[in-house]
Amino acid sequence: MHENIGELLTIDDMAQAAMYSKFHFSREFQRVTGVSPGRFLSALRIEEAKRLLMATTLTVTEISHRVGYNSVGTFSSRFASSVGVSPSMFRQLKGFTPRIQVAPCCDTNPELATVRGEIRASVAGDLGCVFIGLFPTRIPEGRPAACTVLPRPGSFCLEQAPAGTWYLLAHSVPASMGEVLTGDQELSVGSVGPIEARPDVPLLPVELRLRPIRALDPPVLMALLDVRAEAFTAASIAG
């Protein structure tokens, strides 16, 4: 997928490369990554578009074609729904967003639940602020159903979680992140789910462990929260 990001890849192509039947390949891919091959490829294309917006001077139209979209309109719409801002705004913001918007509830009086737990780090490292959010799939994209940000790994509580089936996804932006985002390679990520959030059923505390992002992890598509000010302040105090 990485080597043919802009090509028209089918499930048959991917299965043939893996020397599986397409049905067995799809099942195994979903088991390992948590998402379908087609959905994973779509996420990789948006991730590559994010990188190109930050690392090159290519136009949005040129980037859309490079990552496999024939229509710049379709690409821009898909990018905005996944990342939270348009491609041009993402470039203008240098890959960061000043705030994370929560998805609006469709019901005027929704049932709400509480999700609480502990974020731990698998290895000591340059961990900065930790974003935690509830999403309908294993891909962190769009607006979370509920979210919070911790200054470091530790206890969390989401008190306004809509009732439903969710994936709890977290990522940590390195405290030493520079002024321009060039990729997700330095992120630490973690996931738990699916979990059932019900207002009438107490949910046991969730433990989620952060670890360096891997090639088989779905990419973090949502624009990262801008935590540079906090990180620089912490670094100056430590120094």
Contacts in CASP RR format, 6 or more apart in sequence:
PFRMAT RR
TARGET T0000
AUTHOR 0000-0000-0000
METHOD contacts of the structure
MODEL  1
MHENIGELLTIDDMAQAAMYSKFHFSREFQRVTGVSPGRFLSALRIEEAK
RLLMATTLTVTEISHRVGYNSVGTFSSRFASSVGVSPSMFRQLKGFTPRI
QVAPCCDTNPELATVRGEIRASVAGDLGCVFIGLFPTRIPEGRPAACTVL
PRPGSFCLEQAPAGTWYLLAHSVPASMGEVLTGDQELSVGSVGPIEARPD
VPLLPVELRLRPIRALDPPVLMALLDVRAEAFTAASIAG
1 9 0 8 1.000
1 14 0 8 1.000
1 40 0 8 1.000
1 41 0 8 1.000
1 44 0 8 1.000
2 44 0 8 1.000
5 44 0 8 1.000
5 45 0 8 1.000
5 48 0 8 1.000
5 66 0 8 1.000
5 67 0 8 1.000
5 68 0 8 1.000
6 45 0 8 1.000
6 66 0 8 1.000
6 67 0 8 1.000
6 68 0 8 1.000
7 68 0 8 1.000
8 68 0 8 1.000
9 41 0 8 1.000
11 22 0 8 1.000
11 25 0 8 1.000
11 26 0 8 1.000
11 37 0 8 1.000
11 38 0 8 1.000
12 22 0 8 1.000
14 22 0 8 1.000
14 25 0 8 1.000
14 29 0 8 1.000
14 37 0 8 1.000
15 21 0 8 1.000
15 22 0 8 1.000
15 24 0 8 1.000
15 25 0 8 1.000
15 26 0 8 1.000
18 25 0 8 1.000
20 28 0 8 1.000
25 37 0 8 1.000
26 36 0 8 1.000
26 37 0 8 1.000
29 36 0 8 1.000
29 37 0 8 1.000
29 40 0 8 1.000
30 36 0 8 1.000
30 37 0 8 1.000
32 216 0 8 1.000
33 40 0 8 1.000
33 138 0 8 1.000
33 216 0 8 1.000
33 217 0 8 1.000
33 218 0 8 1.000
34 138 0 8 1.000
34 218 0 8 1.000
35 43 0 8 1.000
35 137 0 8 1.000
35 138 0 8 1.000
35 139 0 8 1.000
35 218 0 8 1.000
39 137 0 8 1.000
39 139 0 8 1.000
40 218 0 8 1.000
42 78 0 8 1.000
43 82 0 8 1.000
43 139 0 8 1.000
43 141 0 8 1.000
43 218 0 8 1.000
43 219 0 8 1.000
43 221 0 8 1.000
44 219 0 8 1.000
45 67 0 8 1.000
45 68 0 8 1.000
45 69 0 8 1.000
46 67 0 8 1.000
46 78 0 8 1.000
46 79 0 8 1.000
46 82 0 8 1.000
46 83 0 8 1.000
46 141 0 8 1.000
46 219 0 8 1.000
46 221 0 8 1.000
47 183 0 8 1.000
47 184 0 8 1.000
47 219 0 8 1.000
47 221 0 8 1.000
48 66 0 8 1.000
48 67 0 8 1.000
49 63 0 8 1.000
49 64 0 8 1.000
49 66 0 8 1.000
49 67 0 8 1.000
49 75 0 8 1.000
49 79 0 8 1.000
49 87 0 8 1.000
50 83 0 8 1.000
50 90 0 8 1.000
50 95 0 8 1.000
50 181 0 8 1.000
50 183 0 8 1.000
50 221 0 8 1.000
51 182 0 8 1.000
51 183 0 8 1.000
52 58 0 8 1.000
52 63 0 8 1.000
52 66 0 8 1.000
52 67 0 8 1.000
53 60 0 8 1.000
53 63 0 8 1.000
53 87 0 8 1.000
53 90 0 8 1.000
53 91 0 8 1.000
53 95 0 8 1.000
54 91 0 8 1.000
54 94 0 8 1.000
54 95 0 8 1.000
54 180 0 8 1.000
54 181 0 8 1.000
54 182 0 8 1.000
54 183 0 8 1.000
55 182 0 8 1.000
56 63 0 8 1.000
58 66 0 8 1.000
60 72 0 8 1.000
60 75 0 8 1.000
60 76 0 8 1.000
60 87 0 8 1.000
60 88 0 8 1.000
61 72 0 8 1.000
63 75 0 8 1.000
63 87 0 8 1.000
64 71 0 8 1.000
64 72 0 8 1.000
64 73 0 8 1.000
64 75 0 8 1.000
64 76 0 8 1.000
67 75 0 8 1.000
69 75 0 8 1.000
69 78 0 8 1.000
75 87 0 8 1.000
76 86 0 8 1.000
76 87 0 8 1.000
79 86 0 8 1.000
79 87 0 8 1.000
79 90 0 8 1.000
80 86 0 8 1.000
80 87 0 8 1.000
81 141 0 8 1.000
81 142 0 8 1.000
82 141 0 8 1.000
82 142 0 8 1.000
82 221 0 8 1.000
82 222 0 8 1.000
83 90 0 8 1.000
83 141 0 8 1.000
83 142 0 8 1.000
83 221 0 8 1.000
83 222 0 8 1.000
83 223 0 8 1.000
84 97 0 8 1.000
84 101 0 8 1.000
84 142 0 8 1.000
84 143 0 8 1.000
84 222 0 8 1.000
84 223 0 8 1.000
85 93 0 8 1.000
85 97 0 8 1.000
85 223 0 8 1.000
90 223 0 8 1.000
93 223 0 8 1.000
93 226 0 8 1.000
94 179 0 8 1.000
94 180 0 8 1.000
94 181 0 8 1.000
95 180 0 8 1.000
95 181 0 8 1.000
95 223 0 8 1.000
95 224 0 8 1.000
96 181 0 8 1.000
96 223 0 8 1.000
96 224 0 8 1.000
96 225 0 8 1.000
96 226 0 8 1.000
96 228 0 8 1.000
97 223 0 8 1.000
97 224 0 8 1.000
97 225 0 8 1.000
97 226 0 8 1.000
98 226 0 8 1.000
99 225 0 8 1.000
100 131 0 8 1.000
100 143 0 8 1.000
100 144 0 8 1.000
100 147 0 8 1.000
100 149 0 8 1.000
100 222 0 8 1.000
100 225 0 8 1.000
101 143 0 8 1.000
102 143 0 8 1.000
102 144 0 8 1.000
102 145 0 8 1.000
102 146 0 8 1.000
102 147 0 8 1.000
103 142 0 8 1.000
103 143 0 8 1.000
103 144 0 8 1.000
103 145 0 8 1.000
105 162 0 8 1.000
110 162 0 8 1.000
110 163 0 8 1.000
111 162 0 8 1.000
111 163 0 8 1.000
111 198 0 8 1.000
111 199 0 8 1.000
112 159 0 8 1.000
112 160 0 8 1.000
112 161 0 8 1.000
112 162 0 8 1.000
112 163 0 8 1.000
112 199 0 8 1.000
113 161 0 8 1.000
113 162 0 8 1.000
113 163 0 8 1.000
113 164 0 8 1.000
113 197 0 8 1.000
113 198 0 8 1.000
113 199 0 8 1.000
113 203 0 8 1.000
114 157 0 8 1.000
114 158 0 8 1.000
114 159 0 8 1.000
114 161 0 8 1.000
114 203 0 8 1.000
115 134 0 8 1.000
115 146 0 8 1.000
115 157 0 8 1.000
115 158 0 8 1.000
115 161 0 8 1.000
115 166 0 8 1.000
115 168 0 8 1.000
115 195 0 8 1.000
115 197 0 8 1.000
115 203 0 8 1.000
115 206 0 8 1.000
116 155 0 8 1.000
116 156 0 8 1.000
116 157 0 8 1.000
116 158 0 8 1.000
116 203 0 8 1.000
116 205 0 8 1.000
116 206 0 8 1.000
117 155 0 8 1.000
117 156 0 8 1.000
117 157 0 8 1.000
117 205 0 8 1.000
117 206 0 8 1.000
117 207 0 8 1.000
117 208 0 8 1.000
118 154 0 8 1.000
118 155 0 8 1.000
118 156 0 8 1.000
118 205 0 8 1.000
118 206 0 8 1.000
118 207 0 8 1.000
118 208 0 8 1.000
119 130 0 8 1.000
119 132 0 8 1.000
119 150 0 8 1.000
119 153 0 8 1.000
119 154 0 8 1.000
119 155 0 8 1.000
119 156 0 8 1.000
119 170 0 8 1.000
119 208 0 8 1.000
119 209 0 8 1.000
119 210 0 8 1.000
120 153 0 8 1.000
120 154 0 8 1.000
120 207 0 8 1.000
120 208 0 8 1.000
120 209 0 8 1.000
120 210 0 8 1.000
121 127 0 8 1.000
121 153 0 8 1.000
121 172 0 8 1.000
121 188 0 8 1.000
121 209 0 8 1.000
121 210 0 8 1.000
121 211 0 8 1.000
122 209 0 8 1.000
122 210 0 8 1.000
122 211 0 8 1.000
123 211 0 8 1.000
123 212 0 8 1.000
126 174 0 8 1.000
126 175 0 8 1.000
126 176 0 8 1.000
126 186 0 8 1.000
127 152 0 8 1.000
127 153 0 8 1.000
127 172 0 8 1.000
127 174 0 8 1.000
127 175 0 8 1.000
127 188 0 8 1.000
127 210 0 8 1.000
128 151 0 8 1.000
128 152 0 8 1.000
128 172 0 8 1.000
128 173 0 8 1.000
128 174 0 8 1.000
128 175 0 8 1.000
128 227 0 8 1.000
128 231 0 8 1.000
129 149 0 8 1.000
129 150 0 8 1.000
129 151 0 8 1.000
129 152 0 8 1.000
129 172 0 8 1.000
129 173 0 8 1.000
129 225 0 8 1.000
129 227 0 8 1.000
129 230 0 8 1.000
129 231 0 8 1.000
130 149 0 8 1.000
130 150 0 8 1.000
130 151 0 8 1.000
130 152 0 8 1.000
130 153 0 8 1.000
130 154 0 8 1.000
130 170 0 8 1.000
130 171 0 8 1.000
130 172 0 8 1.000
130 210 0 8 1.000
131 147 0 8 1.000
131 148 0 8 1.000
131 149 0 8 1.000
131 170 0 8 1.000
131 171 0 8 1.000
131 172 0 8 1.000
131 173 0 8 1.000
131 224 0 8 1.000
131 225 0 8 1.000
132 147 0 8 1.000
132 148 0 8 1.000
132 149 0 8 1.000
132 150 0 8 1.000
132 156 0 8 1.000
132 158 0 8 1.000
132 168 0 8 1.000
132 169 0 8 1.000
132 170 0 8 1.000
132 208 0 8 1.000
133 140 0 8 1.000
133 144 0 8 1.000
133 145 0 8 1.000
133 146 0 8 1.000
133 147 0 8 1.000
133 148 0 8 1.000
133 158 0 8 1.000
133 168 0 8 1.000
133 169 0 8 1.000
133 170 0 8 1.000
134 144 0 8 1.000
134 145 0 8 1.000
134 146 0 8 1.000
134 147 0 8 1.000
134 158 0 8 1.000
134 161 0 8 1.000
134 162 0 8 1.000
134 166 0 8 1.000
134 167 0 8 1.000
134 168 0 8 1.000
134 169 0 8 1.000
134 197 0 8 1.000
135 141 0 8 1.000
135 142 0 8 1.000
135 144 0 8 1.000
135 145 0 8 1.000
135 166 0 8 1.000
135 167 0 8 1.000
135 169 0 8 1.000
136 145 0 8 1.000
136 165 0 8 1.000
136 166 0 8 1.000
136 167 0 8 1.000
137 167 0 8 1.000
138 167 0 8 1.000
138 169 0 8 1.000
138 191 0 8 1.000
138 218 0 8 1.000
139 218 0 8 1.000
139 219 0 8 1.000
139 221 0 8 1.000
140 169 0 8 1.000
140 171 0 8 1.000
140 218 0 8 1.000
140 220 0 8 1.000
140 221 0 8 1.000
140 222 0 8 1.000
141 221 0 8 1.000
141 222 0 8 1.000
142 221 0 8 1.000
142 222 0 8 1.000
144 222 0 8 1.000
145 161 0 8 1.000
145 162 0 8 1.000
145 166 0 8 1.000
146 158 0 8 1.000
146 160 0 8 1.000
146 161 0 8 1.000
146 162 0 8 1.000
147 158 0 8 1.000
148 156 0 8 1.000
148 157 0 8 1.000
148 158 0 8 1.000
149 225 0 8 1.000
149 227 0 8 1.000
150 156 0 8 1.000
151 230 0 8 1.000
153 172 0 8 1.000
153 210 0 8 1.000
161 197 0 8 1.000
162 197 0 8 1.000
163 197 0 8 1.000
163 198 0 8 1.000
163 199 0 8 1.000
164 196 0 8 1.000
164 197 0 8 1.000
164 198 0 8 1.000
165 194 0 8 1.000
165 195 0 8 1.000
165 196 0 8 1.000
165 197 0 8 1.000
166 193 0 8 1.000
166 194 0 8 1.000
166 195 0 8 1.000
166 197 0 8 1.000
167 191 0 8 1.000
167 192 0 8 1.000
167 193 0 8 1.000
167 194 0 8 1.000
167 195 0 8 1.000
168 191 0 8 1.000
168 192 0 8 1.000
168 193 0 8 1.000
168 195 0 8 1.000
168 206 0 8 1.000
168 208 0 8 1.000
169 189 0 8 1.000
169 190 0 8 1.000
169 191 0 8 1.000
170 189 0 8 1.000
170 190 0 8 1.000
170 191 0 8 1.000
170 208 0 8 1.000
170 210 0 8 1.000
171 187 0 8 1.000
171 188 0 8 1.000
171 189 0 8 1.000
171 190 0 8 1.000
171 210 0 8 1.000
171 213 0 8 1.000
171 220 0 8 1.000
171 224 0 8 1.000
172 187 0 8 1.000
172 188 0 8 1.000
172 189 0 8 1.000
172 210 0 8 1.000
173 187 0 8 1.000
173 224 0 8 1.000
173 225 0 8 1.000
173 227 0 8 1.000
173 231 0 8 1.000
174 186 0 8 1.000
174 187 0 8 1.000
175 231 0 8 1.000
175 234 0 8 1.000
175 235 0 8 1.000
176 231 0 8 1.000
176 235 0 8 1.000
177 186 0 8 1.000
177 227 0 8 1.000
177 228 0 8 1.000
177 231 0 8 1.000
178 228 0 8 1.000
179 228 0 8 1.000
181 224 0 8 1.000
184 213 0 8 1.000
184 219 0 8 1.000
184 220 0 8 1.000
185 213 0 8 1.000
187 212 0 8 1.000
187 213 0 8 1.000
187 220 0 8 1.000
188 210 0 8 1.000
188 211 0 8 1.000
188 212 0 8 1.000
188 213 0 8 1.000
189 210 0 8 1.000
189 211 0 8 1.000
189 212 0 8 1.000
189 213 0 8 1.000
189 217 0 8 1.000
189 220 0 8 1.000
190 208 0 8 1.000
190 209 0 8 1.000
190 210 0 8 1.000
190 211 0 8 1.000
191 208 0 8 1.000
192 206 0 8 1.000
192 207 0 8 1.000
192 208 0 8 1.000
195 203 0 8 1.000
195 206 0 8 1.000
196 203 0 8 1.000
197 203 0 8 1.000
213 219 0 8 1.000
213 220 0 8 1.000
END
